[in-house]
């Protein structure tokens, strides 16, 4: 993963509210910049953005994964556990669900894992 891109994303999205026209515009601009990255690098970027602890940056990380051509289809339970361990309030539960819900529907994680 490109550290310079990570720093740029943090700087650009730091104070942008996720329910805004500005956020949608920036996601449309920035998410495609990761489309040629390997899926695991986009998932790593998402994890790093979650690790910042900032609610809006966690959405950015999840949106990058969801909009990547293959990252969302390659999420594994071990990846989702890392995201899940960072849930610290109701808002992060919603963000986590944006990754785990589709992965469960696609059969990438089992009912047993979801219920654990």
C-alpha positions as CSV (number, residue, x, y, z in Angstrom):
1,X,0.0,0.0,0.0
2,X,1.1,3.5,-0.8
3,X,1.8,5.5,2.5
4,X,1.7,8.7,0.6
5,X,-1.9,7.9,-0.6
6,X,-2.9,7.0,2.9
7,X,-1.6,10.3,4.3
8,X,-3.4,12.2,1.4
9,X,-6.7,10.4,2.1
10,X,-6.4,11.2,5.8
11,X,-5.7,14.8,5.1
12,X,-8.4,15.2,2.5
13,X,-11.2,13.3,4.3
14,X,-10.3,14.2,7.9
15,X,-13.0,16.8,8.4
16,X,-15.5,15.7,5.7
17,X,-18.9,14.5,7.0
18,X,-19.9,11.2,5.4
19,X,-23.4,12.3,4.8
20,X,-22.5,15.2,2.5
21,X,-22.2,16.0,-1.2
22,X,-18.5,16.7,-0.7
23,X,-17.9,13.2,0.7
24,X,-19.7,11.5,-2.2
25,X,-17.7,13.7,-4.7
26,X,-14.4,12.8,-3.0
27,X,-15.2,9.1,-2.8
28,X,-16.0,9.1,-6.6
29,X,-12.6,10.8,-7.1
30,X,-10.4,8.7,-4.8
31,X,-11.9,5.2,-4.8
32,X,-11.0,4.6,-8.5
33,X,-7.4,5.4,-7.7
34,X,-7.2,2.0,-5.8
35,X,-8.9,0.0,-8.6
36,X,-5.6,-1.3,-10.0
37,X,-4.3,-2.3,-6.5
38,X,-4.3,-5.9,-5.4
39,X,-7.4,-6.6,-3.2
40,X,-5.3,-7.3,-0.1
41,X,-3.7,-3.8,-0.3
42,X,-7.1,-2.1,-0.4
43,X,-8.2,-4.2,2.6
44,X,-5.0,-3.1,4.4
45,X,-5.7,0.5,3.5
46,X,-9.2,0.0,4.9
47,X,-7.8,-1.4,8.2
48,X,-5.3,1.5,8.5
49,X,-8.1,4.0,8.0
50,X,-10.2,2.2,10.7
51,X,-7.2,2.2,13.0
52,X,-7.2,6.0,13.0
53,X,-10.3,5.8,15.2
54,X,-12.1,8.5,13.3
55,X,-15.7,7.6,12.3
56,X,-15.6,9.3,8.9
57,X,-12.2,7.7,8.0
58,X,-13.6,4.3,8.9
59,X,-16.4,4.9,6.3
60,X,-13.8,5.9,3.8
61,X,-11.9,2.7,4.3
62,X,-15.0,0.6,4.0
63,X,-16.1,2.5,0.9
64,X,-12.8,1.9,-0.8
65,X,-13.2,-1.9,-0.1
66,X,-16.8,-1.9,-1.3
67,X,-16.0,0.0,-4.5
68,X,-12.9,-2.0,-5.4
69,X,-13.4,-4.5,-8.2
70,X,-12.3,-7.5,-6.1
71,X,-11.5,-6.5,-2.5
72,X,-15.1,-6.8,-1.3
73,X,-15.3,-10.3,-2.8
74,X,-12.1,-11.5,-1.2
75,X,-12.8,-10.4,2.4
76,X,-12.2,-13.4,4.7
77,X,-13.3,-14.0,8.3
78,X,-9.8,-13.1,9.5
79,X,-10.1,-9.7,7.9
80,X,-13.5,-9.0,9.2
81,X,-12.4,-10.0,12.7
82,X,-9.8,-7.3,12.6
83,X,-12.4,-4.7,11.7
84,X,-14.9,-6.1,14.2
85,X,-12.3,-5.8,17.0
86,X,-12.3,-2.1,16.4
87,X,-16.0,-1.5,16.9
88,X,-16.4,0.9,19.7
89,X,-19.9,2.4,19.3
90,X,-23.1,2.0,17.4
91,X,-21.7,4.0,14.4
92,X,-18.9,1.5,13.9
93,X,-21.3,-1.4,14.1
94,X,-23.1,0.2,11.1
95,X,-19.8,0.6,9.2
96,X,-18.8,-3.0,10.0
97,X,-22.1,-4.2,8.8
98,X,-21.5,-2.5,5.4
99,X,-18.6,-5.0,5.0
100,X,-19.8,-8.1,6.9
101,X,-23.4,-8.1,5.7
102,X,-22.6,-8.4,2.0
103,X,-19.7,-10.9,2.7
104,X,-22.2,-13.1,4.6
105,X,-24.8,-12.9,1.8
106,X,-22.1,-13.9,-0.7
107,X,-21.1,-16.9,1.4
108,X,-17.7,-15.6,2.2
109,X,-18.4,-16.0,6.0
110,X,-20.6,-18.6,7.6
111,X,-23.6,-18.4,9.8
112,X,-21.5,-19.8,12.7
113,X,-18.9,-17.1,12.3
114,X,-21.6,-14.4,12.3
115,X,-23.2,-15.8,15.4
116,X,-19.9,-16.2,17.3
